[in-house]
Amino acid sequence: MAGAGGGNDIQWCFSQVKGAVDDDVAEADIISTVEFNHSGELLATGDKGGRVVIFQQEQENKIQSHSRGEYNVYSTFQSHEPEFDYLKSLEIEEKINKIRWLPQKNAAQFLLSTNDKTIKLWKISERDKRPEGYNLKEEDGRFRDPTTVTTLRVPVFRPMDLMVEASPRRIFANAHTYHINSISINSDYETYLSADDLRINLWHLEITDRSFNIVDIKPANMEELTEVITAAEFHPNSCNTFVYSSSKGTIRLCDMRASALCDRHSKLFEEPEDPSNRSFFSEIISSISDVKFSHSGRYMMTRDYLSVKIWDLNMENRPVETYQVHEYLRSKLCSLYENDCIFDKFECCWNGSDSVVMTGSYNNFFRMFDRNTKRDITLEASRENNKPRTVLKPRKVCASGKRKKDEISVDSLDFNKKILHTAWHPKENIIAVATTNNLYIFQDKVN
């Protein structure tokens, strides 16, 4: 059952909420990325204040199925600080744009975190013993005069309270002229890519002073600029393949074996536009905000403003599945343009078995689409039903006409409350959903 069940056959229930309750939210506390590690035991969030908070699944609760979704703070550290580029007179904000975990190789954990300009490799390790009985040092750390030492002691390790330490092992800087929007670790676990608006660079995890530019779409004359890169990701098991999406709604798949600079794509995924839906906003809402390969590597999912599309890598001319996330907003695009919400970048994620996809919406709603049954559900992340194991009630939005008792009118949706970042545990039905400054964790109801 782990991670396999559909989004609808499952009853989702509340497990936890992290973060302050008060309504006046400090800008620095706004969550900007959420990511489970490969085992799902750790869950990392990054925020606009440059902090990374890691939560750990409670060991004893893993066995008790009803409290599997309980995570406690494991480590918190300041990943990035605000900087100033004196050459360009630009402030570089500390906001964490993306976090990516490396697969665990030893007792320590490693993750990459990035702001707009600088990527850092962090090592998170535990210490529960400390050495005692040095010959040349007192217990408080002061050095002893060697002439006073008359006997030799063998230092020993003594148990101490568990300490979790985060230390930056590599800093990858000065390679991006524009803002970094994506990082993705290759399946060879030795290299990773970083993408900004116009270029994609390939890095080796051990080498910080050089990277290879593998995609460059910057025109010779910037006035001819028609599109930007919005997201990029490596294939989960084919180490030479990666995709990147653009603000024009296209996805290009590139093969690094073909040439050093992947200017010519191997495949171009693009759906012809429906002329009946053409409007002033067509180009804006067709911009892709996120692209994610399925775990199997057979499909990829893209998110644009109104929909989620699933593409088969063997078919370029149209997606195999299209799911409307909030079609009722199509008539509201004018006001969403005026309040800038039309530029919101929603992310999307797969469940562990690739059978269900999830993405966020407004009013703190999030949506799940079951690919097998073709059913979908709208759920809400709110503090109103925050007793553990309270089952979430499906929500319905009424687009027009007479509103039923339990429906919500489109006009009463709160566009300041939005779920941009979600994550699904790789093996179980546990999900993490970030509202502005709170992290909600939900799990499936176990009878």
Secondary structure as UniProt FT lines:
FT   TURN            2..4
FT   TURN            7..9
FT   STRAND          12..18
FT   HELIX           27..29
FT   STRAND          31..36
FT   TURN            38..39
FT   STRAND          42..47
FT   TURN            48..49
FT   STRAND          51..57
FT   HELIX           60..62
FT   HELIX           65..67
FT   TURN            68..69
FT   STRAND          71..78
FT   STRAND          83..85
FT   TURN            86..89
FT   STRAND          90..92
FT   STRAND          98..101
FT   STRAND          109..114
FT   STRAND          119..132
FT   TURN            139..140
FT   HELIX           146..148
FT   STRAND          156..172
FT   STRAND          180..185
FT   TURN            187..188
FT   STRAND          191..196
FT   STRAND          199..204
FT   TURN            205..206
FT   STRAND          207..216
FT   HELIX           222..224
FT   STRAND          229..234
FT   TURN            239..240
FT   STRAND          241..246
FT   TURN            247..248
FT   STRAND          251..255
FT   TURN            256..258
FT   STRAND          267..269
FT   HELIX           275..277
FT   TURN            280..281
FT   HELIX           282..286
FT   STRAND          290..293
FT   TURN            295..296
FT   STRAND          299..303
FT   STRAND          307..312
FT   TURN            313..314
FT   STRAND          321..324
FT   HELIX           327..332
FT   HELIX           333..338
FT   TURN            339..340
FT   HELIX           341..343
FT   STRAND          348..350
FT   TURN            352..353
FT   STRAND          356..360
FT   TURN            363..364
FT   STRAND          365..370
FT   TURN            371..373
FT   STRAND          376..380
FT   HELIX           383..385
FT   TURN            388..389
FT   STRAND          396..398
FT   TURN            405..406
FT   STRAND          407..409
FT   HELIX           410..412
FT   TURN            415..416
FT   STRAND          421..424
FT   STRAND          430..434
FT   STRAND          439..444
//
